[in-house]
Amino acid sequence: MKDLELFDIRIALIKSFLNVNGYEGILLSRTDNFAMATGGKRNYIWKYTDLGANSLLVDKNGKVYYVGNNIEEPRIMEEELDEFPCKRISFLWFEDIPSNVVRKHFNIKDETKWVSDDGSLGNNVNNELAVIRALLTETELEKYKALGKLASEAMVATLREIKQGDTETDVSARLVYEGHKRGCLVPVSLIASDERIEKYRHPLPTEISLLSQKESKRIKNIVMVVGCFLKEGLVVSLTRFKQVGQVGEEIRDAFGRICAVDALVQEATVPGKTLGDVFEKCVEAYKQMGFPENEWHNHHQGGATGYAGRTCKGKPGETFPVLDTYYPSIVEKELGKHISFGTAFAWNPSAKGVKSEDTFVLYADGRKEIVTTTEEIAFLDLEKILKRSINIKKSAIYADR
């Protein structure tokens, strides 16, 4: 599928969203939604932010407009949107902002029929866009497989270099470097070693203060490496552990059990279910694998991904579909052809000192494929842990010895 064909499909999804909800148009300024609308194009300058440096306007008829200042316009139009039928609504960088120029250009008096993904024009409908943001064509699923391979390679290369005495910032720098070397941004690099793994679910690597000589934490026995890798708007997430010293049997046992929870949740992620349905299985899995009944309270459990780190997180009663069929049916009528849509997921169950996280794609026919498999690391025997057959492989703790 060529970029223009993918663009037409993504714009058809947005057009369907507008017409279903009775909106005249939508202003997209977030980096994830700009990528979603364009099949992976970039509108950011500051890399780690929700909002981009310019916007995209899509109206109910499927017309698309670049909306931005004169600084961004040349590169965006020549390197990102050059193949697409986009009109321009531009302004001098010091004169205005996208929402204001849209109001003027379309002479908008009543904003109840116009919306945005950041609240700058009409209502903020970013959360409502989640369903179409999660839908991925076969081309995008192939991109996911390629991105997963790059992320896995970057993770293994990072783990391979970790040694006793390294600092957490050493590991973070290596992870970011290995990602960038492969053309990926690494917006999330969480590193914890030894006792910090047990204390924090989102452990930023410890750093040396600018004005003090306090040293960054050094790794003694074990380190947890969490990475999110971003390329062409798609996000892959994975977590791995590296042993460089002594690790107690209780940690190994808990790690195996939390990986089993992850596998059970992956198994439950099937078309026709909601994320709430899957989440019920997640809660049951924690109990089944011997964790405290409310362990899932201590961290979100992940969920649907795609053009966002998590497009929608699983939680009790969540009605978000595992695989939506409503909008694909509208797009099929709009474009006059069948388009197969899948989606992607990254569940991340955790407990004290352990976590399991991989990204997998779900195809329209229900098939699943983990895209972050790290073949260089030994796999756990999940059949032994679960005492039944299971067609999912989970990496073990990577050890020097």
WOWODA-V34873 format. One record per residue. N is the residue number from 1. RES is the residue in one letter. BURIAL is + if it has 24 or more other ideal C-beta (glycine too) atoms within 12 Angstrom, else -. Layout:
n->N res->RES burial->BURIAL
n->N res->RES burial->BURIAL
//
This chain:
n->1 res->M burial->-
n->2 res->K burial->-
n->3 res->D burial->-
n->4 res->L burial->-
n->5 res->E burial->-
n->6 res->L burial->+
n->7 res->F burial->+
n->8 res->D burial->+
n->9 res->I burial->+
n->10 res->R burial->+
n->11 res->I burial->+
n->12 res->A burial->+
n->13 res->L burial->+
n->14 res->I burial->+
n->15 res->K burial->+
n->16 res->S burial->+
n->17 res->F burial->+
n->18 res->L burial->+
n->19 res->N burial->+
n->20 res->V burial->-
n->21 res->N burial->+
n->22 res->G burial->-
n->23 res->Y burial->+
n->24 res->E burial->+
n->25 res->G burial->+
n->26 res->I burial->+
n->27 res->L burial->+
n->28 res->L burial->+
n->29 res->S burial->+
n->30 res->R burial->+
n->31 res->T burial->+
n->32 res->D burial->+
n->33 res->N burial->+
n->34 res->F burial->+
n->35 res->A burial->+
n->36 res->M burial->+
n->37 res->A burial->+
n->38 res->T burial->+
n->39 res->G burial->+
n->40 res->G burial->+
n->41 res->K burial->+
n->42 res->R burial->+
n->43 res->N burial->+
n->44 res->Y burial->+
n->45 res->I burial->-
n->46 res->W burial->-
n->47 res->K burial->-
n->48 res->Y burial->-
n->49 res->T burial->-
n->50 res->D burial->-
n->51 res->L burial->+
n->52 res->G burial->+
n->53 res->A burial->+
n->54 res->N burial->+
n->55 res->S burial->+
n->56 res->L burial->+
n->57 res->L burial->+
n->58 res->V burial->+
n->59 res->D burial->+
n->60 res->K burial->+
n->61 res->N burial->-
n->62 res->G burial->+
n->63 res->K burial->-
n->64 res->V burial->+
n->65 res->Y burial->+
n->66 res->Y burial->+
n->67 res->V burial->+
n->68 res->G burial->+
n->69 res->N burial->+
n->70 res->N burial->-
n->71 res->I burial->-
n->72 res->E burial->+
n->73 res->E burial->+
n->74 res->P burial->-
n->75 res->R burial->-
n->76 res->I burial->+
n->77 res->M burial->+
n->78 res->E burial->-
n->79 res->E burial->-
n->80 res->E burial->+
n->81 res->L burial->+
n->82 res->D burial->-
n->83 res->E burial->-
n->84 res->F burial->+
n->85 res->P burial->-
n->86 res->C burial->+
n->87 res->K burial->-
n->88 res->R burial->+
n->89 res->I burial->+
n->90 res->S burial->+
n->91 res->F burial->+
n->92 res->L burial->-
n->93 res->W burial->-
n->94 res->F burial->-
n->95 res->E burial->-
n->96 res->D burial->-
n->97 res->I burial->+
n->98 res->P burial->+
n->99 res->S burial->+
n->100 res->N burial->-
n->101 res->V burial->+
n->102 res->V burial->+
n->103 res->R burial->+
n->104 res->K burial->-
n->105 res->H burial->+
n->106 res->F burial->+
n->107 res->N burial->-
n->108 res->I burial->+
n->109 res->K burial->-
n->110 res->D burial->-
n->111 res->E burial->+
n->112 res->T burial->-
n->113 res->K burial->-
n->114 res->W burial->+
n->115 res->V burial->+
n->116 res->S burial->+
n->117 res->D burial->+
n->118 res->D burial->+
n->119 res->G burial->-
n->120 res->S burial->+
n->121 res->L burial->+
n->122 res->G burial->+
n->123 res->N burial->-
n->124 res->N burial->+
n->125 res->V burial->+
n->126 res->N burial->+
n->127 res->N burial->-
n->128 res->E burial->+
n->129 res->L burial->+
n->130 res->A burial->+
n->131 res->V burial->+
n->132 res->I burial->+
n->133 res->R burial->+
n->134 res->A burial->+
n->135 res->L burial->+
n->136 res->L burial->+
n->137 res->T burial->+
n->138 res->E burial->+
n->139 res->T burial->+
n->140 res->E burial->+
n->141 res->L burial->+
n->142 res->E burial->+
n->143 res->K burial->+
n->144 res->Y burial->+
n->145 res->K burial->+
n->146 res->A burial->+
n->147 res->L burial->+
n->148 res->G burial->+
n->149 res->K burial->+
n->150 res->L burial->+
n->151 res->A burial->+
n->152 res->S burial->+
n->153 res->E burial->+
n->154 res->A burial->+
n->155 res->M burial->+
n->156 res->V burial->+
n->157 res->A burial->+
n->158 res->T burial->+
n->159 res->L burial->+
n->160 res->R burial->+
n->161 res->E burial->+
n->162 res->I burial->+
n->163 res->K burial->-
n->164 res->Q burial->-
n->165 res->G burial->-
n->166 res->D burial->+
n->167 res->T burial->+
n->168 res->E burial->+
n->169 res->T burial->+
n->170 res->D burial->+
n->171 res->V burial->+
n->172 res->S burial->+
n->173 res->A burial->+
n->174 res->R burial->+
n->175 res->L burial->+
n->176 res->V burial->+
n->177 res->Y burial->-
n->178 res->E burial->+
n->179 res->G burial->+
n->180 res->H burial->-
n->181 res->K burial->-
n->182 res->R burial->+
n->183 res->G burial->-
n->184 res->C burial->+
n->185 res->L burial->+
n->186 res->V burial->+
n->187 res->P burial->+
n->188 res->V burial->+
n->189 res->S burial->+
n->190 res->L burial->+
n->191 res->I burial->+
n->192 res->A burial->+
n->193 res->S burial->+
n->194 res->D burial->+
n->195 res->E burial->-
n->196 res->R burial->+
n->197 res->I burial->+
n->198 res->E burial->-
n->199 res->K burial->-
n->200 res->Y burial->+
n->201 res->R burial->+
n->202 res->H burial->-
n->203 res->P burial->+
n->204 res->L burial->-
n->205 res->P burial->+
n->206 res->T burial->+
n->207 res->E burial->-
n->208 res->I burial->-
n->209 res->S burial->-
n->210 res->L burial->-
n->211 res->L burial->-
n->212 res->S burial->-
n->213 res->Q burial->-
n->214 res->K burial->-
n->215 res->E burial->-
n->216 res->S burial->+
n->217 res->K burial->+
n->218 res->R burial->+
n->219 res->I burial->+
n->220 res->K burial->-
n->221 res->N burial->+
n->222 res->I burial->+
n->223 res->V burial->+
n->224 res->M burial->+
n->225 res->V burial->+
n->226 res->V burial->+
n->227 res->G burial->+
n->228 res->C burial->+
n->229 res->F burial->+
n->230 res->L burial->+
n->231 res->K burial->+
n->232 res->E burial->+
n->233 res->G burial->+
n->234 res->L burial->+
n->235 res->V burial->+
n->236 res->V burial->+
n->237 res->S burial->+
n->238 res->L burial->+
n->239 res->T burial->+
n->240 res->R burial->+
n->241 res->F burial->+
n->242 res->K burial->+
n->243 res->Q burial->+
n->244 res->V burial->+
n->245 res->G burial->+
n->246 res->Q burial->-
n->247 res->V burial->+
n->248 res->G burial->-
n->249 res->E burial->-
n->250 res->E burial->-
n->251 res->I burial->+
n->252 res->R burial->-
n->253 res->D burial->-
n->254 res->A burial->+
n->255 res->F burial->+
n->256 res->G burial->+
n->257 res->R burial->+
n->258 res->I burial->+
n->259 res->C burial->+
n->260 res->A burial->+
n->261 res->V burial->+
n->262 res->D burial->+
n->263 res->A burial->+
n->264 res->L burial->+
n->265 res->V burial->+
n->266 res->Q burial->+
n->267 res->E burial->+
n->268 res->A burial->+
n->269 res->T burial->+
n->270 res->V burial->+
n->271 res->P burial->+
n->272 res->G burial->-
n->273 res->K burial->+
n->274 res->T burial->+
n->275 res->L burial->+
n->276 res->G burial->+
n->277 res->D burial->+
n->278 res->V burial->+
n->279 res->F burial->+
n->280 res->E burial->+
n->281 res->K burial->+
n->282 res->C burial->+
n->283 res->V burial->+
n->284 res->E burial->-
n->285 res->A burial->+
n->286 res->Y burial->+
n->287 res->K burial->-
n->288 res->Q burial->+
n->289 res->M burial->+
n->290 res->G burial->-
n->291 res->F burial->+
n->292 res->P burial->-
n->293 res->E burial->-
n->294 res->N burial->-
n->295 res->E burial->+
n->296 res->W burial->+
n->297 res->H burial->-
n->298 res->N burial->+
n->299 res->H burial->+
n->300 res->H burial->+
n->301 res->Q burial->+
n->302 res->G burial->+
n->303 res->G burial->+
n->304 res->A burial->+
n->305 res->T burial->+
n->306 res->G burial->+
n->307 res->Y burial->+
n->308 res->A burial->+
n->309 res->G burial->+
n->310 res->R burial->+
n->311 res->T burial->+
n->312 res->C burial->+
n->313 res->K burial->+
n->314 res->G burial->+
n->315 res->K burial->+
n->316 res->P burial->-
n->317 res->G burial->-
n->318 res->E burial->+
n->319 res->T burial->-
n->320 res->F burial->+
n->321 res->P burial->+
n->322 res->V burial->+
n->323 res->L burial->+
n->324 res->D burial->+
n->325 res->T burial->-
n->326 res->Y burial->-
n->327 res->Y burial->+
n->328 res->P burial->+
n->329 res->S burial->-
n->330 res->I burial->+
n->331 res->V burial->+
n->332 res->E burial->-
n->333 res->K burial->-
n->334 res->E burial->+
n->335 res->L burial->-
n->336 res->G burial->-
n->337 res->K burial->-
n->338 res->H burial->-
n->339 res->I burial->+
n->340 res->S burial->+
n->341 res->F burial->+
n->342 res->G burial->+
n->343 res->T burial->+
n->344 res->A burial->+
n->345 res->F burial->+
n->346 res->A burial->+
n->347 res->W burial->+
n->348 res->N burial->+
n->349 res->P burial->+
n->350 res->S burial->+
n->351 res->A burial->+
n->352 res->K burial->-
n->353 res->G burial->+
n->354 res->V burial->+
n->355 res->K burial->+
n->356 res->S burial->+
n->357 res->E burial->+
n->358 res->D burial->+
n->359 res->T burial->+
n->360 res->F burial->+
n->361 res->V burial->+
n->362 res->L burial->+
n->363 res->Y burial->+
n->364 res->A burial->+
n->365 res->D burial->-
n->366 res->G burial->-
n->367 res->R burial->-
n->368 res->K burial->+
n->369 res->E burial->+
n->370 res->I burial->+
n->371 res->V burial->+
n->372 res->T burial->+
n->373 res->T burial->+
n->374 res->T burial->+
n->375 res->E burial->-
n->376 res->E burial->-
n->377 res->I burial->+
n->378 res->A burial->-
n->379 res->F burial->+
n->380 res->L burial->+
n->381 res->D burial->-
n->382 res->L burial->+
n->383 res->E burial->-
n->384 res->K burial->-
n->385 res->I burial->+
n->386 res->L burial->+
n->387 res->K burial->-
n->388 res->R burial->-
n->389 res->S burial->-
n->390 res->I burial->+
n->391 res->N burial->-
n->392 res->I burial->+
n->393 res->K burial->+
n->394 res->K burial->+
n->395 res->S burial->+
n->396 res->A burial->+
n->397 res->I burial->+
n->398 res->Y burial->+
n->399 res->A burial->+
n->400 res->D burial->-
n->401 res->R burial->-
//
